[in-house]
Amino acid sequence: MGQYTAPLRDMQFVLHELLDVENELKALPRHADIDADTINQVLKEAGKFCSEVVFPLNQVGDQEGCRYHDGVVKAPTGFKEAYQQYVDAGWPALACDPDHGGQGLPVLVNNALYEMLNSANQAWTMYPGLSHGAYECLHAHGTPAQKAVYLPKIVSGEWTGTMCLTEPHCGTDLGILRSKAEPNDDGSYAITGTKIFISAGEHDLAANIIHLVLARLPDAPPGTKGISLFIVPKFIPDEHGAPGQRNGIRCGSIEHKMGIHGNATCVMNLDGARGWLVGEPNKGLNAMFVMMNAARLGVGMQGLGLTEVAYQNSLAYAKDRLQMRSLTGPKAPDKPADPIIVHPDVRRMLLTQKAYLEAGRAFSYWTALQIDRELSHTDESVRKEAADLVALLTPVIKAFLTDNAFTSTNLAMQVYGGHGYIAEWGMEQYVRDARINMIYEGTNTIQSLDLLGRKVLGDMGAKLKKFGKMVQDFVEQEGVKEEMQEFVNPLADIGDKVQKLTMEIGMKAMGNQDEAGAAAVDYLRVVGHLVFAYFWARMARIALDKQGSGDPFYTSKLATARFYFAKLLPETAYHIRAARAGSKTLMDLEADLF
Amino acid sequence: MGQYTAPLRDMQFVLHELLDVENELKALPRHADIDADTINQVLKEAGKFCSEVVFPLNQVGDQEGCRYHDGVVKAPTGFKEAYQQYVDAGWPALACDPDHGGQGLPVLVNNALYEMLNSANQAWTMYPGLSHGAYECLHAHGTPAQKAVYLPKIVSGEWTGTMCLTEPHCGTDLGILRSKAEPNDDGSYAITGTKIFISAGEHDLAANIIHLVLARLPDAPPGTKGISLFIVPKFIPDEHGAPGQRNGIRCGSIEHKMGIHGNATCVMNLDGARGWLVGEPNKGLNAMFVMMNAARLGVGMQGLGLTEVAYQNSLAYAKDRLQMRSLTGPKAPDKPADPIIVHPDVRRMLLTQKAYLEAGRAFSYWTALQIDRELSHTDESVRKEAADLVALLTPVIKAFLTDNAFTSTNLAMQVYGGHGYIAEWGMEQYVRDARINMIYEGTNTIQSLDLLGRKVLGDMGAKLKKFGKMVQDFVEQEGVKEEMQEFVNPLADIGDKVQKLTMEIGMKAMGNQDEAGAAAVDYLRVVGHLVFAYFWARMARIALDKQGSGDPFYTSKLATARFYFAKLLPETAYHIRAARAGSKTLMDLEADLF
């Protein structure tokens, strides 16, 4: 049931009209040859693959789930075959290093691919998605020998990857993890412990699974400074690089969960499994953070993908479903009732989704472009600037996009009324799938603490000022133009308010760190809206310039921008008040009196 | 997994300290003999039944769901036996008319019973819950003969009831329903049509099921003025009142849905089923509204019940789960990490639930008391006043409590981190169950239109002024006391803002009805907060008076009141802005350009 068509027009708007990526990529020698047509062609093919191959498996994957028997996991019907088609078409290699068999396309193209894959089927997409994270981690931290053995197989998609962090007693708090790594005589390590919540930890899609496992060396200091990272392959590669001996890492069970049923969430038991150290001893968290940051952006794209597909379906339903008459008189007098899209609150539900969706796309594609600049711009200061912006905004992408996606998929479901609650229509699955994105890869509370504590207060606001400078430049450039007042004034206003709020919280947190903890979640939502207001103002600028073109796309864009400023940005009025209310009312009550 | 203990202490606080029900009931001859001890004893027994009999079936009901085979529906394991215990103990009769075998207790006691039943198991509770709705409808509109045949069986619980409104092409828009009722020679009608989403439409809990069905007479005018209500029993009572001939109403299938798996959501096919008219021809909607209003309050209690049980579990987890150190230094230095209740944002998540929960209880119990006054106060002006307040606030109970319950159950789940997403822990079920409450018995958008359009603007704000008067009286009485400033000032402020906002919207809506439709959802949230601010201020007054008693209950109550005013009430700053932003940005865009 349902439908998904890749939103190529809006993707092209963001890539070419908003971000001008063809020119931006010319400054990156690695990607200087890529033109807009090539990107469009790749995305068109990807969209076709997502609609035709991956999307039809979404509902069956949810209904069947994964099946576990005696250490073996079978993914739902069709998952394995679709993955093989994905591998055959070369999609895993899209943004990988040509030195290891990759196609060398920019991160931003891969990001757009992942938006579409997630729209089509989040549970399926997690199999290649985690592999790509493992690729990035090994590419950044593996030895040349490790890269030679593992990267070509992961790049081709023949093997998949996982990240094994969580243990039964620790998720957020990796400092207390217990898995042990004892050195073997041959330079490898014997790793023992239990990992839980390992997505794609065991399955039948690929010939081998490469686990990246956090564990402690015997002499490791306690806490996060005593954690090392290991490669633990399911099958140890033999001298020809083929899957050889079965390693002592096995799936003990899979979880029954609210959503993403098609992806196996595994308990992984390591019983003296052979592993090889990645990077420096006791520096495992640093190495893993490469993978976690990529994963956090990836989770943002999961949120975005679900928002898109839920919007498409609720929009189609709202045009089709006849129910009640418009309050201002019949709009379809020849029919027994009007289509529900005539009703103001149905429009509110649709436009909320649309406004979050399109700003989320602009923001996340822009961030992906910054990653490309960070990775390969010739000018070090540009690389540094891009890296700072990516570091600052990664928690915002993760938390703001996934919170908005939960809101949006719920609104999409609500548009369906009672039918939204029925599994057959497919809408409630989007809500259930979207829910995990607010939890894993660091809960959204953790993201907010990362943003406020580490990224903003940690450098006295230096990175935030870089983003603020972009906003300010835009405000100064556009603020003099009358037609932009309705966008620039509220943008300037929220920019000022963020600055003031940041200083206030910073001052209070110096005296009491709980003040940062108490304000963080509200603060992240305010910053998220600053970012969205900035991108909506920029998009409105383009739409104003082109609305005479006769293309109704720009009329729609402009109307959505106006809706955003009128109806969604005001949420900041709430969160600024809540953030300023401080920690006292949170912390006063003794735990026993709750 | 999980736990549920009836929150008797807080229920008693609301009933006796806040509402002083013993004295209030003395003014109602029908209930004048009931004292506080009796009520407490009934609630204690009910709580025990809920914890011990109904709650243990909650998770198994979710996992098993209902089974359909060839028109027969089996409820999950244990449901039938628990229902028999419920009947044997006389619970269905609690608030029913003694003339028909009822125990004649006030609505407010039944309301408290339903809070607990819903905490324990919403899906199970819908079986007796819908029966009680059918009881109320027949009690109000049935003929003496109909009452004599049906009410004793429904009151005893031997038979259950349903409401059959929705059809495949109409849910909200009953005006276009198609089911037909042709007169038979014997005074009955032959009813033909298809009804969907019929909760408890078929099951194995009771010997007979009494369906209340909306259908059209042959000469009925079109629209909502041509709908009549019929009793359609599954088995037609024979001359002894026992279930006799099988009637032509059959379950065609049951839905697979997001939650409330333990309750059968049925497609009911009527093929010339025999039915008997209830009330006047073509006045069926009026009669059904008795049932729908009761059902809307009932849905509010579903939201409240889920909020309570989810809060209890997330609180226990937050005290137990060790993860990270407090930002202000270790609080449990002897343990590997601190319990997560030390973290400000975990406390925000807990206190949000607690503040919504306790205000929701105060508000809904107070409303139930108004229903008792409406039904049996000796003074007609008191009955009228109470009826007006109930009419005004029914949509607020339904929508505000269920929206808050969805927020709250999601926060409870979030406290569990990744474990919250796993079915075994039981938290994600609360989210899935809570989701339907925002949809059925009139979506929350419909509730907001009922509030703003019919209840507020429909009488030029007369009913709203009655509630406003209560707020104003409290503000005048308490505003002079220094210790109450922190509560009374924001209460007075939101009271003024509601008044102003109502006038603004009213003015705009006179020119354009879409202005009401555009503002309604935001408006309902603002009114909901006015109500909650009022009850929190009243509860704070009591807690201030008694905090010297040494009972830490009042310390907790006061801290929760302060949290509410600091962190939740500010949400109104957002919704007032959004409501004032009007309809233009919603209505401008043509449907084809979305």
Interface residues (C-beta under 8 A of the other chain):
Chain A: T166 H169 C170 G171 T172 D173 G175 I176 I196 F197 E255 H256 K257 M258 G259 L315 K319 L322 Q323 M324 S326 L327 T328 P336 A337 P339 I341 V342 H343 P344 D345 V346 R347 R348 L350 L351 K354 N410 M413 Q414 G417 G418 G420 Y421 I422 A423 E424 E428 V431 R432 R435 I436 M438 I439 Y440 T443 N444 T445 S448 L449 N512 Q513 D514 A516 G517 A518 A520 V521 P552 T555 S556 A559 T560 R562 F563 A566 K567 P570 E571 T572 A573 Y574 R577 A578 A581 G582 S583 K584 T585 L586 M587 D588 L589 A591 D592 L593 F594
Chain B: T166 H169 C170 G171 T172 D173 G175 I176 I196 F197 E255 H256 K257 M258 G259 L315 K319 L322 Q323 M324 S326 L327 T328 P336 A337 P339 I341 V342 H343 P344 D345 V346 R347 R348 L350 L351 K354 N410 M413 Q414 G417 G418 G420 Y421 I422 A423 E424 E428 V431 R432 R435 I436 M438 I439 Y440 T443 N444 T445 S448 L449 N512 Q513 D514 A516 G517 A518 A520 V521 P552 T555 S556 A559 T560 R562 F563 A566 K567 P570 E571 T572 A573 Y574 R577 A578 A581 G582 S583 K584 T585 L586 M587 D588 L589 A591 D592 L593 F594
